[in-house]
Amino acid sequence: MNRLQGKYAFVSGAAQGIGRSITEAFIKEGARVIAADLQWRNRFSIDTIEEIDLDLTDEAAVGRVISDRPLIDVLVNCVGWVASGSLLDCTTNELTRSFDINVLSMAHTMRAALPGMLARERGSIVNIASVVSSTKGVPDRFAYATTKAAVIGLTKSVARDFIGKGVRCNSISPGSTFTPSLEDRFAASGDAAAARAAFIARQPMGRLGDPAEIAQVAVMLASDEARFITGADVIVDGGMSL
């Protein structure tokens, strides 16, 4: 407990799934959190969380939100969108939207938060990538895999550029994790049970991941325990990529 005591965190994609679990885990560890999203299903009822309706693809809005608040110690980028289909199925608009949401949103938050981190010579950035990226290919995830590979690349680039200035930048690559978004995709398939079974079948552990399991890795990377870790992509996939 209290591994993040006194730290001020900004979490994008905080309304549900992995982002919500990270927000809750940060609060339990003593952090104060700005929770940003557009698709709220259930609001938090915790004094140490400030909820913000924010379009993370709007660079100007992101800049205003971050500049108007206390300097951020920890930045977690968890907003994301999954486009289905191969290269031949994916439209230019879908690919553009995937980059806007999955990659550029992270660049916007980092560009806004980095000056304050650099001025104080401390800060931790955690980007949620995916094992479906440069790590592993799966069918019908062209745009998603392409943009999540870009997340790993931008993480390493930021880590290298600011390695001697007190700012760390790492990513987490989850495997198939049971979230409301994944549950919605199961339902949209027309046969939710079969879709769920297919996802589980590609997990060597025989189950889907729990968002709380990803959140604990985010806590570690955000904390001072990880002060010698930067530029890492931490795979949390139940062996999916092996």
C-alpha positions as CSV (number, residue, x, y, z in Angstrom):
1,M,0.0,0.0,0.0
2,N,0.9,3.7,-0.5
3,R,3.4,2.9,-3.3
4,L,2.1,6.0,-5.1
5,Q,1.5,8.1,-2.1
6,G,1.7,11.8,-3.0
7,K,1.8,11.3,-6.7
8,Y,-0.6,13.0,-9.1
9,A,-1.6,10.8,-12.1
10,F,-3.5,11.3,-15.3
11,V,-5.2,8.2,-16.8
12,S,-6.8,8.3,-20.2
13,G,-9.4,5.7,-21.2
14,A,-10.3,5.5,-17.5
15,A,-14.0,4.8,-17.8
16,Q,-13.9,1.1,-18.2
17,G,-11.7,-2.0,-18.6
18,I,-8.0,-1.8,-18.1
19,G,-8.0,2.0,-17.6
20,R,-10.7,1.8,-14.9
21,S,-8.7,-0.9,-13.1
22,I,-5.5,1.1,-13.3
23,T,-7.4,4.2,-11.9
24,E,-8.8,2.1,-9.0
25,A,-5.4,0.5,-8.3
26,F,-3.6,3.9,-8.3
27,I,-6.2,5.3,-5.8
28,K,-5.6,2.3,-3.5
29,E,-1.9,3.0,-3.6
30,G,-2.3,6.6,-2.5
31,A,-2.3,8.6,-5.8
32,R,-4.7,11.4,-6.8
33,V,-6.0,10.7,-10.3
34,I,-7.4,12.7,-13.2
35,A,-9.6,10.1,-15.0
36,A,-10.3,11.1,-18.6
37,D,-12.6,9.5,-21.1
38,L,-15.7,10.1,-23.2
39,Q,-17.6,6.8,-22.8
40,W,-18.5,6.6,-19.1
41,R,-20.7,3.6,-18.1
42,N,-20.4,4.1,-14.3
43,R,-19.0,7.1,-12.6
44,F,-16.4,6.8,-9.8
45,S,-17.5,7.9,-6.3
46,I,-14.1,8.6,-4.8
47,D,-12.9,12.0,-3.6
48,T,-9.4,11.5,-4.9
49,I,-10.6,11.0,-8.5
50,E,-11.4,13.9,-10.8
51,E,-13.5,12.7,-13.7
52,I,-13.2,14.6,-17.0
53,D,-15.1,14.2,-20.3
54,L,-12.3,14.6,-22.8
55,D,-11.7,13.8,-26.4
56,L,-8.1,12.5,-26.3
57,T,-7.8,13.1,-30.1
58,D,-8.3,16.8,-29.6
59,E,-4.8,18.1,-29.0
60,A,-5.8,21.6,-28.0
61,A,-8.3,20.3,-25.4
62,V,-5.8,17.8,-24.0
63,G,-3.3,20.6,-23.6
64,R,-5.8,22.9,-21.8
65,V,-6.8,20.1,-19.4
66,I,-3.3,19.2,-18.4
67,S,-2.0,22.8,-18.2
68,D,-4.9,23.8,-16.0
69,R,-4.1,21.2,-13.3
70,P,-1.2,20.3,-10.9
71,L,1.9,19.0,-12.5
72,I,1.6,15.3,-13.3
73,D,3.9,12.7,-11.9
74,V,2.4,9.7,-13.7
75,L,0.8,9.6,-17.1
76,V,-1.1,6.5,-18.2
77,N,-2.3,6.3,-21.8
78,C,-5.0,3.7,-22.1
79,V,-7.5,5.0,-24.6
80,G,-7.8,2.7,-27.6
81,W,-10.0,1.4,-30.4
82,V,-10.1,-2.0,-32.1
83,A,-10.7,-2.1,-35.9
84,S,-11.4,-5.5,-37.3
85,G,-10.3,-6.8,-40.7
86,S,-7.2,-7.5,-42.9
87,L,-5.4,-4.8,-44.9
88,L,-7.8,-5.5,-47.8
89,D,-10.8,-5.0,-45.5
90,C,-9.5,-1.9,-43.7
91,T,-10.6,1.5,-45.1
92,T,-8.3,4.5,-45.1
93,N,-10.8,6.1,-42.7
94,E,-10.5,3.2,-40.3
95,L,-6.8,3.2,-40.4
96,T,-6.7,7.0,-39.8
97,R,-9.1,6.7,-36.9
98,S,-7.0,3.9,-35.4
99,F,-3.9,6.1,-35.5
100,D,-5.8,9.1,-34.1
101,I,-7.1,7.2,-31.2
102,N,-4.4,4.6,-30.5
103,V,-1.3,6.7,-31.3
104,L,-1.8,10.4,-31.6
105,S,-3.8,10.6,-28.4
106,M,-0.8,9.4,-26.6
107,A,1.5,11.9,-28.3
108,H,-0.9,14.7,-27.3
109,T,-0.9,13.8,-23.6
110,M,2.8,13.2,-23.5
111,R,3.5,16.5,-25.3
112,A,1.4,18.3,-22.7
113,A,2.7,16.5,-19.6
114,L,6.4,16.3,-20.4
115,P,7.4,19.9,-19.9
116,G,6.3,19.7,-16.2
117,M,8.0,16.4,-15.7
118,L,11.2,17.7,-17.2
119,A,11.2,20.8,-15.2
120,R,11.0,18.7,-12.0
121,E,13.3,16.0,-13.4
122,R,10.8,13.2,-12.5
123,G,7.9,11.4,-14.1
124,S,6.7,8.1,-15.3
125,I,4.8,7.5,-18.5
126,V,3.0,4.1,-19.0
127,N,1.5,3.4,-22.4
128,I,-0.9,0.5,-23.0
129,A,0.1,-1.3,-26.1
130,S,-0.8,-4.9,-27.0
131,V,0.8,-8.2,-27.7
132,V,-1.0,-7.9,-31.0
133,S,1.6,-5.5,-32.4
134,S,5.2,-5.9,-33.4
135,T,5.2,-8.8,-31.0
136,K,2.6,-11.1,-32.5
137,G,0.2,-11.1,-35.5
138,V,-3.3,-12.4,-35.3
139,P,-5.9,-12.6,-38.0
140,D,-8.1,-9.6,-38.9
141,R,-6.4,-7.0,-36.8
142,F,-4.4,-5.1,-39.4
143,A,-5.1,-1.5,-38.2
144,Y,-5.0,-2.4,-34.5
145,A,-1.7,-4.3,-34.7
146,T,-0.1,-1.6,-36.8
147,T,-1.0,1.1,-34.4
148,K,-0.1,-0.8,-31.3
149,A,3.3,-1.5,-32.8
150,A,3.6,2.2,-33.2
151,V,2.8,2.6,-29.5
152,I,5.8,0.4,-28.7
153,G,7.9,2.5,-31.0
154,L,6.9,5.8,-29.6
155,T,7.4,4.5,-26.1
156,K,11.0,3.6,-26.8
157,S,11.6,6.8,-28.6
158,V,10.4,9.0,-25.7
159,A,12.3,6.8,-23.3
160,R,15.5,7.3,-25.2
161,D,15.1,11.1,-25.7
162,F,14.6,11.8,-22.0
163,I,16.6,9.0,-20.4
164,G,18.9,11.3,-18.6
165,K,16.3,13.8,-17.5
166,G,14.4,12.0,-14.8
167,V,11.5,10.8,-17.0
168,R,10.8,7.1,-17.6
169,C,8.6,5.8,-20.4
170,N,7.4,2.2,-20.6
171,S,4.6,0.2,-22.2
172,I,2.5,-2.7,-21.2
173,S,1.4,-5.3,-23.8
174,P,-1.6,-7.2,-22.6
175,G,-2.9,-10.4,-24.2
176,S,-6.7,-11.0,-24.5
177,T,-8.2,-9.4,-21.4
178,F,-11.8,-9.5,-20.4
179,T,-13.1,-6.0,-20.6
180,P,-16.5,-4.4,-21.4
181,S,-15.1,-3.6,-24.9
182,L,-14.2,-7.2,-25.5
183,E,-17.6,-8.3,-24.2
184,D,-19.3,-6.0,-26.6
185,R,-17.3,-7.5,-29.5
186,F,-18.4,-11.0,-28.4
187,A,-22.0,-9.9,-28.5
188,A,-21.6,-8.2,-31.9
189,S,-20.2,-11.4,-33.4
190,G,-23.7,-13.0,-33.3
191,D,-22.5,-15.9,-31.2
192,A,-21.0,-14.5,-28.0
193,A,-20.2,-18.0,-26.6
194,A,-18.3,-19.1,-29.6
195,A,-16.4,-15.8,-29.9
196,R,-15.4,-16.1,-26.2
197,A,-14.3,-19.7,-26.7
198,A,-12.2,-18.7,-29.7
199,F,-10.4,-16.0,-27.7
200,I,-9.8,-18.3,-24.8
201,A,-8.4,-21.0,-27.2
202,R,-5.5,-18.8,-28.2
203,Q,-4.5,-18.3,-24.5
204,P,-2.1,-21.0,-23.4
205,M,-3.3,-20.6,-19.8
206,G,-6.8,-21.4,-20.9
207,R,-8.4,-18.1,-19.7
208,L,-8.7,-14.5,-20.5
209,G,-6.7,-11.9,-18.5
210,D,-8.2,-9.8,-15.7
211,P,-7.8,-6.0,-16.0
212,A,-6.6,-6.0,-12.4
213,E,-3.6,-8.1,-13.4
214,I,-2.6,-5.4,-15.9
215,A,-3.3,-2.7,-13.4
216,Q,-0.8,-4.2,-10.9
217,V,2.0,-4.0,-13.6
218,A,1.0,-0.3,-14.2
219,V,1.4,0.4,-10.5
220,M,4.8,-1.1,-10.5
221,L,6.0,0.9,-13.5
222,A,4.5,4.1,-12.1
223,S,6.1,3.6,-8.7
224,D,9.7,4.4,-7.6
225,E,10.3,0.7,-7.5
226,A,10.7,0.9,-11.2
227,R,13.1,3.8,-11.2
228,F,15.7,1.8,-13.2
229,I,13.2,0.7,-15.9
230,T,12.7,2.7,-19.0
231,G,12.0,1.8,-22.6
232,A,10.6,-1.6,-21.7
233,D,7.6,-3.3,-23.1
234,V,6.2,-5.5,-20.4
235,I,4.2,-8.4,-21.9
236,V,1.3,-9.6,-19.7
237,D,-0.4,-12.1,-22.0
238,G,-0.7,-15.5,-20.2
239,G,1.8,-16.9,-22.7
240,M,-0.1,-15.9,-25.8
241,S,3.0,-14.6,-27.6
242,L,5.1,-17.7,-26.8
